[in-house]
Amino acid sequence: MNLSSLHKWTERITYRQKVVGLTTGGIIVGLALLFAYTLRLHTYIIGDDPAACVNCHIMTPYYATWAHSSHGRDATCNDCHVPHQNIAKKYFFKGMDGMKHVAYFVTNSERQAIMAEESSANVIMDNCIRCHTQLNQEFVKTGRINYMMAKRGEGLACWDCHRDVPHGGMNGLAKTPNAESQVPLPPNPVPEWLQKALGR
């Protein structure tokens, strides 16, 4: 399509069609921005604050058990749950995993007890080894195996022996009084005037 035919095509679009098109586009962009704000998308993308993970209420016990575990002092959620080989891989995985979590949450299809899927388990084990390389290779001499090797029976996954270390186990909630009340739940993103209008 050359410039003259494009110009003729745009002349055929009526004023009303232009207004309807711009209004529709504005509504779509506005709803997309509102959706991103309501999901607190910026907290996932920009930072490493573990409090972002409790934007979904189902993550509350995982946050509480992490906060009261030995890892709560030295590691954030992203230290264990996203790859660290390079920044592109980190943000690609973070985006894909985040959208998967959103899809599960919106369709109400998340499991009651969340389990790491294969891609996540692979990343988690790589990060265990990344942080504990000296322990694995010099002190305990378990060597370096990856998650796929463990799945084939060529060794154990880190959590086969250390299941309760990163999150203190769900028993950690029972051992820590008021653990869930200490979770920094985010404020409601719905403005007060709208909550009043809805009668909440």
HULINPE-V920484 format. One record per backbone hydrogen bond with DSSP energy under -1.0 kcal/mol. NH is the residue of the N-H (numbers start at 0). CO is the residue of the C=O. If there is no record, write none. Layout:
nh=NH co=CO
nh=NH co=CO
//
This chain:
nh=5 co=1
nh=6 co=2
nh=7 co=3
nh=8 co=4
nh=9 co=5
nh=10 co=6
nh=11 co=7
nh=17 co=13
nh=18 co=14
nh=19 co=15
nh=20 co=16
nh=21 co=17
nh=22 co=18
nh=23 co=19
nh=24 co=20
nh=25 co=21
nh=26 co=22
nh=27 co=23
nh=28 co=24
nh=29 co=25
nh=30 co=26
nh=31 co=27
nh=32 co=28
nh=33 co=29
nh=34 co=30
nh=35 co=31
nh=36 co=32
nh=37 co=33
nh=38 co=34
nh=39 co=36
nh=40 co=35
nh=42 co=39
nh=44 co=40
nh=45 co=41
nh=51 co=48
nh=52 co=49
nh=54 co=51
nh=58 co=55
nh=59 co=56
nh=62 co=58
nh=63 co=59
nh=64 co=60
nh=65 co=61
nh=66 co=62
nh=67 co=63
nh=68 co=65
nh=74 co=70
nh=80 co=76
nh=81 co=77
nh=89 co=85
nh=90 co=86
nh=91 co=87
nh=92 co=88
nh=93 co=89
nh=94 co=90
nh=95 co=91
nh=96 co=92
nh=97 co=93
nh=98 co=94
nh=99 co=95
nh=100 co=96
nh=101 co=97
nh=102 co=98
nh=103 co=99
nh=104 co=100
nh=105 co=101
nh=106 co=102
nh=108 co=103
nh=120 co=116
nh=121 co=117
nh=122 co=118
nh=123 co=119
nh=124 co=120
nh=125 co=121
nh=126 co=122
nh=127 co=123
nh=128 co=124
nh=129 co=125
nh=130 co=126
nh=131 co=127
nh=135 co=131
nh=136 co=132
nh=137 co=133
nh=138 co=133
nh=139 co=134
nh=141 co=135
nh=142 co=135
nh=149 co=145
nh=150 co=146
nh=151 co=147
nh=152 co=149
nh=153 co=148
nh=159 co=156
nh=160 co=157
nh=161 co=157
nh=164 co=161
nh=167 co=163
nh=171 co=168
nh=172 co=169
nh=174 co=170
nh=175 co=171
nh=178 co=175
nh=181 co=178
nh=182 co=179
nh=184 co=182
nh=194 co=190
nh=195 co=191
nh=196 co=192
nh=197 co=193
nh=199 co=194
//
